[in-house]
Amino acid sequence: MHAILFVTWIALMAAWIVIMVNQTSGVYLCQSFQVQFEDDFVSSLGAFSGIYDLDASTSVPFHSNRVRYIDRMSGKAAFAYCLDLGAWTFSFAEDGHFPDPCEDWVAHSDHSETFDILETRDHDW
């Protein structure tokens, strides 16, 4: 009886570790999404409509424990999470480098604590 409980406990711990490793490495995150900007807010944003991909170019893709998504076509725009604002921000690259998501942003989502940017799609920006 004790052997069965021990094996069950080991199996649960192994499954928990696999899920934890997959979650922290971004396996469960959206790999890309499409954005359609309207010209009502800032007329130039329409040029950045398109597909945004998970930024895997850095060795640690998480900034403030959040990921960054970069414009597939130009590579000059990004969505990233700002911990200070508690919101996702949209910003442009400066000299090929993206600013801190809490600085120099063009737009930001409503308050959100989610790792999944897709959950902000039905909220105001």
C-alpha positions as CSV (number, residue, x, y, z in Angstrom):
1,M,0.0,0.0,0.0
2,H,2.8,2.4,0.9
3,A,4.6,1.6,-2.4
4,I,1.5,2.6,-4.4
5,L,1.2,5.9,-2.5
6,F,4.8,6.6,-3.0
7,V,4.7,5.9,-6.8
8,T,1.6,8.0,-7.1
9,W,3.3,10.9,-5.2
10,I,6.4,10.6,-7.5
11,A,4.2,10.6,-10.6
12,L,2.4,13.7,-9.4
13,M,5.6,15.5,-8.6
14,A,7.1,14.6,-12.0
15,A,4.0,15.9,-13.8
16,W,4.1,19.1,-11.7
17,I,7.7,19.7,-12.5
18,V,7.1,19.2,-16.3
19,I,4.2,21.6,-16.2
20,M,6.3,24.2,-14.2
21,V,9.2,24.0,-16.6
22,N,7.0,24.2,-19.7
23,Q,5.2,27.2,-18.2
24,T,8.3,29.1,-17.3
25,S,9.9,28.5,-20.7
26,G,6.9,29.8,-22.6
27,V,5.7,26.5,-24.1
28,Y,2.1,27.4,-23.4
29,L,2.2,31.0,-24.7
30,C,0.9,32.2,-28.0
31,Q,3.7,32.1,-30.5
32,S,2.2,34.8,-32.8
33,F,-1.0,36.9,-33.2
34,Q,-2.4,39.4,-35.7
35,V,-3.1,43.1,-35.0
36,Q,-5.2,45.5,-37.0
37,F,-4.7,49.1,-35.9
38,E,-7.3,51.6,-36.7
39,D,-6.2,55.2,-37.7
40,D,-8.5,56.8,-35.1
41,F,-5.9,57.0,-32.3
42,V,-2.6,57.6,-34.2
43,S,-2.8,57.7,-37.9
44,S,0.7,56.2,-38.4
45,L,-0.2,53.1,-36.4
46,G,-1.9,51.5,-39.4
47,A,1.5,50.8,-40.9
48,F,2.2,48.5,-38.0
49,S,-0.8,46.3,-38.5
50,G,0.3,42.7,-39.1
51,I,1.6,39.6,-37.4
52,Y,3.6,39.8,-34.2
53,D,5.8,36.9,-33.1
54,L,7.1,35.9,-29.8
55,D,10.7,37.3,-29.4
56,A,13.0,34.4,-29.1
57,S,16.1,36.4,-30.2
58,T,17.3,36.9,-26.6
59,S,18.6,34.2,-24.4
60,V,16.0,35.2,-21.8
61,P,12.8,36.2,-23.6
62,F,11.1,37.5,-20.5
63,H,11.4,41.1,-19.4
64,S,9.9,41.6,-16.0
65,N,8.8,38.0,-16.2
66,R,6.8,38.8,-19.3
67,V,7.4,38.1,-23.0
68,R,7.8,40.5,-25.9
69,Y,6.2,40.2,-29.3
70,I,7.9,41.8,-32.3
71,D,6.4,42.9,-35.6
72,R,7.2,40.2,-38.2
73,M,7.5,42.5,-41.2
74,S,9.5,45.5,-39.9
75,G,10.9,44.2,-36.6
76,K,10.6,47.8,-35.4
77,A,7.5,47.6,-33.2
78,A,6.7,45.5,-30.2
79,F,4.2,44.6,-27.5
80,A,5.7,44.0,-24.0
81,Y,4.4,44.1,-20.5
82,C,5.2,47.0,-18.1
83,L,5.2,45.8,-14.5
84,D,5.0,49.4,-13.1
85,L,1.8,50.2,-15.2
86,G,0.4,46.7,-14.8
87,A,-0.4,46.8,-18.5
88,W,0.8,45.7,-21.9
89,T,2.5,48.4,-23.9
90,F,3.2,49.1,-27.6
91,S,6.4,50.8,-28.6
92,F,8.9,51.3,-31.4
93,A,12.5,50.3,-31.6
94,E,15.1,53.0,-31.2
95,D,18.3,52.4,-33.1
96,G,17.4,48.7,-33.3
97,H,16.8,48.3,-29.6
98,F,13.5,48.3,-27.9
99,P,13.0,50.6,-24.9
100,D,11.9,49.5,-21.5
101,P,8.2,48.7,-21.9
102,C,7.5,51.3,-19.2
103,E,9.1,54.1,-21.1
104,D,8.5,55.6,-24.5
105,W,5.4,53.6,-25.3
106,V,2.8,54.7,-27.8
107,A,-0.2,52.8,-26.4
108,H,-1.0,50.6,-23.5
109,S,-3.8,48.2,-22.5
110,D,-6.1,48.5,-19.6
111,H,-4.7,47.1,-16.3
112,S,-3.8,43.4,-16.8
113,E,-1.9,40.9,-14.8
114,T,-2.1,38.2,-17.4
115,F,0.8,36.6,-19.2
116,D,-1.5,36.1,-22.2
117,I,-1.7,39.3,-24.3
118,L,-4.6,37.8,-26.2
119,E,-6.8,38.3,-23.1
120,T,-6.4,42.0,-23.6
121,R,-8.0,42.0,-27.1
122,D,-11.5,42.8,-25.9
123,H,-10.3,45.7,-23.7
124,D,-9.5,49.3,-24.4
125,W,-6.0,50.4,-25.3
